[in-house]
Amino acid sequence: MQTQLDISKDLNYLKDKDIKVIESLTIETGKMLNALISSIKRSNT
């Protein structure tokens, strides 16, 4: 995902502030997915 954002920035498809928002949302989504995976693993043991 980071590579696509870097390319978008280099090609001026996205502004810096938009990239920061997307990065923030990506981090938040990753945390939620990790929590879901952990929860599923715990329920299977």
Backbone atoms as SQL, in Angstrom:
CREATE TABLE atoms (id INTEGER PRIMARY KEY, chain TEXT, resi INTEGER, resn TEXT, atom TEXT, x REAL, y REAL, z REAL);
INSERT INTO atoms VALUES
  (1, 'A', 1, 'MET', 'N', 0.822, -1.192, 0.000),
  (2, 'A', 1, 'MET', 'CA', 0.000, 0.000, 0.000),
  (3, 'A', 1, 'MET', 'C', 0.868, 1.259, 0.000),
  (4, 'A', 2, 'GLN', 'N', 1.944, 1.212, 0.764),
  (5, 'A', 2, 'GLN', 'CA', 2.813, 2.384, 0.854),
  (6, 'A', 2, 'GLN', 'C', 3.418, 2.724, -0.510),
  (7, 'A', 3, 'THR', 'N', 3.752, 1.689, -1.264),
  (8, 'A', 3, 'THR', 'CA', 4.335, 1.925, -2.594),
  (9, 'A', 3, 'THR', 'C', 3.352, 2.660, -3.500),
  (10, 'A', 4, 'GLN', 'N', 2.101, 2.249, -3.468),
  (11, 'A', 4, 'GLN', 'CA', 1.095, 2.909, -4.291),
  (12, 'A', 4, 'GLN', 'C', 0.922, 4.368, -3.881),
  (13, 'A', 5, 'LEU', 'N', 0.968, 4.626, -2.584),
  (14, 'A', 5, 'LEU', 'CA', 0.855, 6.015, -2.113),
  (15, 'A', 5, 'LEU', 'C', 2.059, 6.836, -2.553),
  (16, 'A', 6, 'ASP', 'N', 3.243, 6.240, -2.473),
  (17, 'A', 6, 'ASP', 'CA', 4.457, 6.948, -2.912),
  (18, 'A', 6, 'ASP', 'C', 4.386, 7.293, -4.397),
  (19, 'A', 7, 'ILE', 'N', 3.937, 6.336, -5.190),
  (20, 'A', 7, 'ILE', 'CA', 3.811, 6.584, -6.631),
  (21, 'A', 7, 'ILE', 'C', 2.769, 7.667, -6.897),
  (22, 'A', 8, 'SER', 'N', 1.647, 7.598, -6.212),
  (23, 'A', 8, 'SER', 'CA', 0.597, 8.617, -6.376),
  (24, 'A', 8, 'SER', 'C', 1.119, 10.000, -6.040),
  (25, 'A', 9, 'LYS', 'N', 1.927, 10.070, -4.991),
  (26, 'A', 9, 'LYS', 'CA', 2.510, 11.363, -4.596),
  (27, 'A', 9, 'LYS', 'C', 3.492, 11.848, -5.654),
  (28, 'A', 10, 'ASP', 'N', 4.364, 10.940, -6.110),
  (29, 'A', 10, 'ASP', 'CA', 5.361, 11.316, -7.118),
  (30, 'A', 10, 'ASP', 'C', 4.725, 11.796, -8.413),
  (31, 'A', 11, 'LEU', 'N', 3.586, 11.210, -8.760),
  (32, 'A', 11, 'LEU', 'CA', 2.890, 11.588, -9.992),
  (33, 'A', 11, 'LEU', 'C', 1.878, 12.712, -9.779),
  (34, 'A', 12, 'ASN', 'N', 1.873, 13.246, -8.569),
  (35, 'A', 12, 'ASN', 'CA', 0.974, 14.348, -8.212),
  (36, 'A', 12, 'ASN', 'C', -0.503, 13.989, -8.358),
  (37, 'A', 13, 'TYR', 'N', -0.841, 12.727, -8.095),
  (38, 'A', 13, 'TYR', 'CA', -2.237, 12.319, -8.099),
  (39, 'A', 13, 'TYR', 'C', -2.907, 12.655, -6.773),
  (40, 'A', 14, 'LEU', 'N', -2.117, 12.674, -5.703),
  (41, 'A', 14, 'LEU', 'CA', -2.652, 12.956, -4.375),
  (42, 'A', 14, 'LEU', 'C', -1.833, 14.041, -3.710),
  (43, 'A', 15, 'LYS', 'N', -2.496, 14.805, -2.855),
  (44, 'A', 15, 'LYS', 'CA', -1.810, 15.827, -2.067),
  (45, 'A', 15, 'LYS', 'C', -1.290, 15.196, -0.793),
  (46, 'A', 16, 'ASP', 'N', -0.291, 15.834, -0.196),
  (47, 'A', 16, 'ASP', 'CA', 0.315, 15.314, 1.032),
  (48, 'A', 16, 'ASP', 'C', -0.725, 15.086, 2.131),
  (49, 'A', 17, 'LYS', 'N', -1.664, 16.020, 2.285),
  (50, 'A', 17, 'LYS', 'CA', -2.655, 15.870, 3.353),
  (51, 'A', 17, 'LYS', 'C', -3.554, 14.666, 3.100),
  (52, 'A', 18, 'ASP', 'N', -3.864, 14.400, 1.837),
  (53, 'A', 18, 'ASP', 'CA', -4.687, 13.235, 1.510),
  (54, 'A', 18, 'ASP', 'C', -3.928, 11.942, 1.787),
  (55, 'A', 19, 'ILE', 'N', -2.656, 11.929, 1.483),
  (56, 'A', 19, 'ILE', 'CA', -1.829, 10.749, 1.744),
  (57, 'A', 19, 'ILE', 'C', -1.761, 10.478, 3.245),
  (58, 'A', 20, 'LYS', 'N', -1.631, 11.517, 4.038),
  (59, 'A', 20, 'LYS', 'CA', -1.581, 11.342, 5.491),
  (60, 'A', 20, 'LYS', 'C', -2.882, 10.753, 6.025),
  (61, 'A', 21, 'VAL', 'N', -4.005, 11.200, 5.474),
  (62, 'A', 21, 'VAL', 'CA', -5.305, 10.650, 5.887),
  (63, 'A', 21, 'VAL', 'C', -5.384, 9.169, 5.516),
  (64, 'A', 22, 'ILE', 'N', -4.985, 8.842, 4.305),
  (65, 'A', 22, 'ILE', 'CA', -5.028, 7.447, 3.854),
  (66, 'A', 22, 'ILE', 'C', -4.102, 6.583, 4.694),
  (67, 'A', 23, 'GLU', 'N', -2.903, 7.076, 4.992),
  (68, 'A', 23, 'GLU', 'CA', -1.971, 6.317, 5.829),
  (69, 'A', 23, 'GLU', 'C', -2.557, 6.080, 7.214),
  (70, 'A', 24, 'SER', 'N', -3.188, 7.083, 7.763),
  (71, 'A', 24, 'SER', 'CA', -3.805, 6.956, 9.083),
  (72, 'A', 24, 'SER', 'C', -4.911, 5.906, 9.060),
  (73, 'A', 25, 'LEU', 'N', -5.744, 5.950, 8.030),
  (74, 'A', 25, 'LEU', 'CA', -6.820, 4.968, 7.905),
  (75, 'A', 25, 'LEU', 'C', -6.272, 3.555, 7.690),
  (76, 'A', 26, 'THR', 'N', -5.181, 3.451, 6.963),
  (77, 'A', 26, 'THR', 'CA', -4.549, 2.156, 6.723),
  (78, 'A', 26, 'THR', 'C', -4.030, 1.561, 8.026),
  (79, 'A', 27, 'ILE', 'N', -3.407, 2.389, 8.843),
  (80, 'A', 27, 'ILE', 'CA', -2.902, 1.928, 10.141),
  (81, 'A', 27, 'ILE', 'C', -4.060, 1.478, 11.026),
  (82, 'A', 28, 'GLU', 'N', -5.119, 2.271, 11.064),
  (83, 'A', 28, 'GLU', 'CA', -6.289, 1.934, 11.880),
  (84, 'A', 28, 'GLU', 'C', -6.913, 0.617, 11.421),
  (85, 'A', 29, 'THR', 'N', -7.027, 0.441, 10.120),
  (86, 'A', 29, 'THR', 'CA', -7.597, -0.794, 9.574),
  (87, 'A', 29, 'THR', 'C', -6.716, -1.993, 9.915),
  (88, 'A', 30, 'GLY', 'N', -5.409, -1.817, 9.834),
  (89, 'A', 30, 'GLY', 'CA', -4.486, -2.892, 10.193),
  (90, 'A', 30, 'GLY', 'C', -4.639, -3.307, 11.645),
  (91, 'A', 31, 'LYS', 'N', -4.798, -2.341, 12.516),
  (92, 'A', 31, 'LYS', 'CA', -4.993, -2.641, 13.939),
  (93, 'A', 31, 'LYS', 'C', -6.285, -3.415, 14.163),
  (94, 'A', 32, 'MET', 'N', -7.346, -2.999, 13.474),
  (95, 'A', 32, 'MET', 'CA', -8.618, -3.706, 13.621),
  (96, 'A', 32, 'MET', 'C', -8.523, -5.134, 13.101),
  (97, 'A', 33, 'LEU', 'N', -7.843, -5.319, 11.987),
  (98, 'A', 33, 'LEU', 'CA', -7.682, -6.665, 11.442),
  (99, 'A', 33, 'LEU', 'C', -6.860, -7.552, 12.373),
  (100, 'A', 34, 'ASN', 'N', -5.798, -6.997, 12.938),
  (101, 'A', 34, 'ASN', 'CA', -4.981, -7.762, 13.884),
  (102, 'A', 34, 'ASN', 'C', -5.787, -8.154, 15.112),
  (103, 'A', 35, 'ALA', 'N', -6.621, -7.254, 15.599),
  (104, 'A', 35, 'ALA', 'CA', -7.473, -7.564, 16.754),
  (105, 'A', 35, 'ALA', 'C', -8.468, -8.661, 16.396),
  (106, 'A', 36, 'LEU', 'N', -9.037, -8.604, 15.208),
  (107, 'A', 36, 'LEU', 'CA', -9.984, -9.626, 14.767),
  (108, 'A', 36, 'LEU', 'C', -9.299, -10.986, 14.655),
  (109, 'A', 37, 'ILE', 'N', -8.116, -11.010, 14.067),
  (110, 'A', 37, 'ILE', 'CA', -7.362, -12.260, 13.936),
  (111, 'A', 37, 'ILE', 'C', -7.046, -12.849, 15.309),
  (112, 'A', 38, 'SER', 'N', -6.609, -11.994, 16.221),
  (113, 'A', 38, 'SER', 'CA', -6.300, -12.454, 17.587),
  (114, 'A', 38, 'SER', 'C', -7.545, -13.028, 18.255),
  (115, 'A', 39, 'SER', 'N', -8.662, -12.356, 18.075),
  (116, 'A', 39, 'SER', 'CA', -9.918, -12.810, 18.679),
  (117, 'A', 39, 'SER', 'C', -10.322, -14.170, 18.115),
  (118, 'A', 40, 'ILE', 'N', -10.185, -14.347, 16.833),
  (119, 'A', 40, 'ILE', 'CA', -10.543, -15.621, 16.205),
  (120, 'A', 40, 'ILE', 'C', -9.614, -16.731, 16.693),
  (121, 'A', 41, 'LYS', 'N', -8.336, -16.425, 16.800),
  (122, 'A', 41, 'LYS', 'CA', -7.383, -17.424, 17.290),
  (123, 'A', 41, 'LYS', 'C', -7.714, -17.842, 18.719),
  (124, 'A', 42, 'ARG', 'N', -8.071, -16.868, 19.555),
  (125, 'A', 42, 'ARG', 'CA', -8.409, -17.180, 20.936),
  (126, 'A', 42, 'ARG', 'C', -9.673, -18.041, 21.038),
  (127, 'A', 43, 'SER', 'N', -10.635, -17.773, 20.171),
  (128, 'A', 43, 'SER', 'CA', -11.891, -18.521, 20.231),
  (129, 'A', 43, 'SER', 'C', -11.743, -19.950, 19.689),
  (130, 'A', 44, 'ASN', 'N', -10.698, -20.185, 18.924),
  (131, 'A', 44, 'ASN', 'CA', -10.456, -21.513, 18.361),
  (132, 'A', 44, 'ASN', 'C', -9.627, -22.398, 19.269),
  (133, 'A', 45, 'THR', 'N', -9.141, -21.870, 20.373),
  (134, 'A', 45, 'THR', 'CA', -8.297, -22.706, 21.258),
  (135, 'A', 45, 'THR', 'C', -9.066, -23.212, 22.436);
